[in-house]
Amino acid sequence: MSIRRTRSSPGVAVEAARRPDHSSNTRATVGRLWRMGRHQWAPLTGTVVFGLVSVVLTTIGPWLLGRATNLVLAGAFGRALDGHATRAEVLGDLRAHGHATEAQTLSTVDFVPGRGIDFDAVGRILLVATLLYLAAGLCAFVQGWLANLAVQRAIQRLRQDVEAKIFRLPAAYFDRHRRGDLLSRVTNDIDNLGQSLQQTLSQLVIPLFSIAGMLAAMFWVSPLLAVISLVTVPLTLGVVARVGRRAQPLYLEQWKQTGRLNGQIEEMYSGHAVIKAFGREQQAADRFAVDNEHLAQTTLRSQAMSSTLQPAMTFLSNLNYVLVAVVGGVRIAAGALSVGDVQAFIQYSRQYSQPLIYLASMAGMVQSGIASAERVYEFLDAAEEIPDPVTPGLLPVPATGRVAFEGVTFRYHPDRPLIEALSLVAEPGHTVAIVGPTGAGKTTLVNLLLRFYELAAGRITLDGVDIATLTRAQARSRIGMVLQDTWLFGGTIADNIAYGTPGAGRERIVAAATSAHADRFIRTLPDGYDTVLDDEATSLSAGEKQLLTIARAFLTEPPILVLDEATSSVDTRTEVLIQQATASLRAGRTAFVIAHRLSTIRDADTIVVMENGAIVEQGSHDQLVHAGGAYARLYAAQFADATTAAS
């Protein structure tokens, strides 16, 4: 089987794996949000249908009310006139006596001399109008519910995409980004996007349809007044576009600054003991105050910019109302429109302006949501790990645990060499200790074995199989690792120990804890193995946390064991006990031990000394001490430090 290896700096994804529609601007982001919503076509279709029905029913209402007004006016005029004359005779008599204007106005009213208000007809119209408005309200409720359903489903899917993305990102990505900012992207930004979509989409369809419906009704009642009403539209669009262009960068900066502030808060929380120990509380508070002020000012500018829309839209709406009222009055006087027609038109005009004002008021929320969406999509577009092979290789069964580094080259940065052409073999059942100064590449070596990073050149074989031909799960399934930094999750102690071995029984869990010398302190806890830990396991000491992670590795019984400063947080007596336990655990298994205290690895089969990413010496403890090289100098320095400390 042939596997094409990509030679690039670690953590940099293959260019072909990048998404073609990278979110680089607002238009691209809106397009991706639209594509995200297409999966919810059923509730979105219902949203459109019920919104359209609601608008149609609402549009009929003013027309009915206009008819009722005309009936009332006709009855009022008819009741005051002589019932023996006809409508034509009344209008002719007015013109004959020099009241042509009044006659022209009354010509638009369908009155009958001597007949009063037809309250039955007016009542029927009002009843129909009431039922129409009730039906419109019900349709609007269903439309809002369907819109919220579509948004929540879309956001749920987005969260799933983000969660899946986290496990496809290389370790280098998390090395380059602050944890607080990443948490802000996957929590605050997604929540803000969801709230923005929910509050806008659920109330967006009806305003848009209302604008179209009311505009059509306005042209139907009076084309002239409709054209006059449209005079303010270019001004409205210009204001919205100008404010939108200015507000979008401000909202993007607001959420970026939110991420920075969250990162600082996370650092202050996790390092509060160090801050107190070094008396840096005031400096930390000052730094927080600066970032908090920056966030407050950015938020103020973005909100101030968006808040100018609604007053501007209200002014334009009132200007439009004045124009319609003046021209409408002139048309009534000229007999071109009835009072009911002008009343209906004014209602249409107000209902036409209100959605515009509402949409303008939502502009800030929309801009904020788009800014958050850009940050989320930036995270989703991040370069991923090299994909696992489609047809992975097979590891031999049973496992032998032989590990070979063959000409391995690795660099965190292309122009900064770290490991160059390194070769190393760990035979089955042997313990390989890796020592050297800080930054020599010790931990990097085991990270390469676990495929946390990809090689720039060379290969690593596991039981004779190149790990690049395996899936990451295959390679890691045969490796147990105990890190210097402990990680425990919220749950019982038993669950934490069994994390790498789902379904392990209580007997095996207790046996693993006993081997790691953790059973004694576990049984002193109130609920023993059922004691519930919080996310930080604050009820345990650093050494007790380390013992639990060692017990977790014991339980998996891997053919290859990696101990990265595993005893750094335990006392000397416990360290001796763990050394005895790991000696039995290493029997028949390959073990890599990274240690600074050389006394803990004297019994290793092979000791590898690394400096500047290269192996400068390797051999047994006695061989290296007698060689008088780098290891001998390290050992002598530690022995001298120990002697000085004892004296």
C-alpha positions, 0 to 999 in steps of 0.5 A, spaced: 500 500 500 502 506 498 501 512 502 503 519 499 506 523 505 506 531 505 512 534 507 510 540 511 511 544 517 507 540 523 500 543 524 499 545 517 494 542 513 494 540 506 492 545 502 487 541 498 483 540 505 481 547 506 474 549 504 473 553 498 468 558 501 473 561 506 469 566 510 473 572 508 467 577 508 460 579 510 457 576 503 461 570 504 458 569 511 451 570 509 452 565 503 454 560 508 449 561 513 444 561 507 447 554 506 446 552 513 439 553 513 437 549 507 438 543 511 432 546 515 427 547 508 421 544 511 420 549 517 423 554 513 418 553 508 412 553 513 415 560 515 414 563 509 407 560 507 404 562 514 408 569 514 405 570 507 398 568 509 399 573 515 401 579 511 395 577 506 390 577 511 393 583 515 393 587 508 385 586 507 384 589 514 385 596 512 381 596 506 375 593 510 376 598 515 376 604 509 369 601 507 366 601 514 368 608 514 365 610 508 359 607 510 359 611 516 360 617 512 355 615 507 350 614 513 351 621 516 350 625 510 344 621 508 341 622 514 342 629 514 339 630 507 331 630 505 329 623 503 325 626 497 331 628 493 336 623 489 343 623 490 344 626 483 339 632 485 343 633 492 350 634 488 346 638 482 343 643 487 350 644 491 353 646 484 348 650 483 349 654 489 356 655 488 359 649 492 362 645 487 368 643 491 363 640 497 359 637 491 366 634 488 368 631 495 361 628 496 361 625 490 366 620 492 361 618 498 355 613 496 350 616 500 342 615 500 338 622 502 334 620 508 338 614 510 342 613 516 348 609 518 347 601 516 350 599 523 348 591 520 353 592 515 358 596 519 358 590 524 359 585 519 365 588 516 368 589 523 366 582 525 370 580 518 376 584 520 376 582 527 376 575 525 382 576 519 386 580 524 385 574 529 387 569 523 393 573 521 396 573 529 395 566 529 399 565 523 404 569 525 405 565 531 406 559 527 411 562 523 415 565 529 415 558 532 417 554 525 422 560 524 425 558 532 425 551 530 429 552 524 434 556 527 435 551 533 436 545 529 441 549 525 445 552 531 445 544 534 448 542 527 453 548 527 455 546 534 456 538 532 460 541 526 465 545 531 465 539 536 467 534 530 472 540 528 476 540 535 478 533 534 480 534 527 485 540 529 492 538 530 496 540 536 499 545 533 493 549 532 492 549 540 499 551 541 498 557 537 491 560 540 489 562 546 484 557 550 480 563 552 479 565 545 477 558 542 472 557 548 469 564 546 468 562 539 465 555 540 461 558 546 459 566 546 460 567 538 455 561 537 450 563 542 450 570 540 449 567 532 443 563 535 440 569 538 441 573 533 438 568 528 432 567 532 430 574 534 431 576 526 429 570 522 422 569 527 420 576 525 424 577 519 419 574 514 412 578 516 416 585 515 419 583 508 412 580 506 408 586 509 413 591 505 411 588 499 404 587 500 403 594 503 406 597 497 402 593 492 395 595 496 398 602 496 399 602 488 392 599 488 388 605 492 392 611 489 398 610 484 400 617 486 400 617 493 404 610 492 409 614 488 410 620 493 411 614 499 417 611 495 420 618 495 424 616 502 426 609 500 433 611 496 434 615 503 432 609 507 437 604 503 442 609 503 442 610 511 442 603 512 448 601 507 452 607 510 451 605 517 452 597 516 459 598 512 461 602 519 458 598 524 460 591 521 468 592 523 466 594 530 462 588 531 467 584 529 472 587 533 467 587 539 467 579 539 475 579 538 476 583 544 471 579 548 475 573 546 481 576 548 478 578 555 475 571 556 482 568 555 485 573 560 480 571 565 481 564 564 489 565 565 487 569 571 483 563 574 487 558 572 494 561 575 490 565 581 495 562 586 501 564 582 498 571 581 497 571 589 504 568 590 508 573 586 504 579 589 501 581 582 494 582 583 494 589 582 498 588 575 493 583 573 487 587 575 490 593 571 491 589 565 484 586 565 481 594 566 485 596 560 482 590 556 475 591 559 475 598 557 477 597 550 471 592 550 467 597 553 469 602 548 468 598 542 461 595 544 459 603 545 461 605 538 458 599 535 451 600 539 452 607 538 453 606 530 447 602 530 442 606 534 442 611 529 438 607 524 432 607 528 431 615 529 433 616 522 428 611 519 423 614 524 424 621 521 423 619 514 417 615 516 414 621 519 416 625 513 413 620 509 406 621 513 406 628 512 407 628 505 401 623 504 397 627 509 397 633 505 397 630 498 391 625 500 387 631 503 388 635 496 385 629 493 379 628 497 378 635 496 378 634 488 374 628 489 379 623 486 379 619 493 374 618 498 375 619 505 375 611 506 381 610 501 385 616 504 384 612 511 386 606 508 392 608 504 395 612 511 394 605 514 398 602 509 403 607 509 404 606 516 404 599 516 409 599 510 414 604 514 413 600 521 417 594 518 422 598 515 423 601 522 423 595 525 428 592 520 433 598 521 432 596 529 435 589 528 441 591 523 445 592 529 443 585 532 444 582 525 451 585 524 453 582 531 451 575 529 454 576 522 461 578 526 460 572 530 459 567 524 465 570 521 469 568 527 466 561 528 467 560 520 474 562 521 475 556 526 471 551 522 476 553 516 482 552 520 487 547 517 486 540 519 490 534 521 492 530 515 486 525 513 487 518 516 489 513 510 482 510 506 485 503 507 489 503 513 495 498 514 494 492 519 498 491 526 500 484 527 497 480 533 499 479 538 503 486 539 510 486 540 511 493 542 517 494 537 518 502 536 523 504 531 525 512 529 528 512 522 531 518 520 526 522 523 526 530 522 521 535 525 520 542 525 515 546 529 517 552 524 520 551 517 526 555 519 528 553 525 530 546 525 529 541 532 530 534 530 534 532 524 535 525 521 534 522 528 534 514 529 532 510 535 530 503 536 526 501 542 526 493 542 520 489 545 520 489 553 525 494 553 525 501 557 528 507 554 529 513 558 530 520 554 534 525 558 536 532 556 536 539 558 529 543 557 528 544 550 532 538 547 526 535 544 524 529 549 517 530 549 516 532 542 519 525 540 513 521 544 508 526 541 511 524 534 510 517 536 503 519 538 502 522 531 500 529 535 504 532 530 506 530 523 513 528 520 517 533 515 521 527 513 523 519 515 518 515 518 516 511 525 514 504 525 510 500 530 511 493 530 514 494 523 508 498 520 509 505 518 504 509 523 503 514 517 499 508 514 495 507 520 489 511 523 491 515 529 486 511 533 490 504 531 497 507 533 494 510 539 490 504 541 497 500 543 500 506 547 498 508 554 501 515 556 501 519 563 503 526 562 506 531 567 500 535 566 494 531 569 487 531 566 481 529 570 474 531 568 467 532 572 465 525 575 467 519 579 474 517 581 472 510 578 470 513 572 476 517 571 480 511 572 476 507 567 476 513 562 481 509 557 477 502 558 470 503 558 466 498 561 472 496 566 469 492 572 470 495 579 475 489 581 479 491 575 479 499 577 481 497 584 487 493 582 489 498 577 489 504 583 492 499 588 498 498 583 499 505 582 498 506 590 492 510 589 487 505 593 490 508 600 488 515 599 481 514 595 479 509 601 480 515 605 475 520 601 467 520 604 465 516 598 471 512 596 471 510 588 464 514 588 467 520 590 465 526 585 470 530 582 469 537 579 472 539 573 479 542 576 479 536 582 480 541 587 479 536 592 485 533 591 493 534 591 497 535 585 500 528 587 494 525 588 491 527 581 498 524 578 496 517 581 489 517 578 492 518 571 497 513 573 492 508 575 488 510 568 494 508 564 495 501 568 488 499 567 489 500 559 495 495 560 498 497 553 504 494 549 507 501 549 507 505 555 510 513 555 511 516 562 512 524 561 515 526 568 510 522 571 512 522 578 514 529 578 508 531 582 509 525 588 513 525 594 519 521 594 516 515 598 511 515 593 516 515 587 519 509 590 513 505 590 511 507 583 518 505 580 516 499 583 509 498 580 512 501 573 517 496 573 512 490 574 508 494 569 513 494 564 515 487 564 514 485 557 512 492 555 516 497 551 516 503 555 519 510 554 520 514 560 522 522 560 525 524 566 529 530 569 531 526 576 536 521 573 535 517 579 528 514 577 531 511 570 538 508 572 534 501 571 532 503 564 535 498 559 537 504 554 538 511 556 538 516 550 541 523 551 538 528 547 541 535 546 538 540 541 533 535 537 539 530 536 541 524 540 548 525 543 549 519 547 545 512 548 547 506 552 546 503 559 547 508 566 553 504 567 556 505 560 554 512 560 557 514 567 563 511 565 563 514 558 564 521 561 560 525 556 553 529 557 550 524 561 555 523 566 555 531 567 548 531 568 548 526 573 554 529 576 550 535 577 544 532 580 548 528 585 552 535 587 545 538 587 543 533 592 549 533 596 549 540 597 541 540 599 543 534 604 548 538 607 
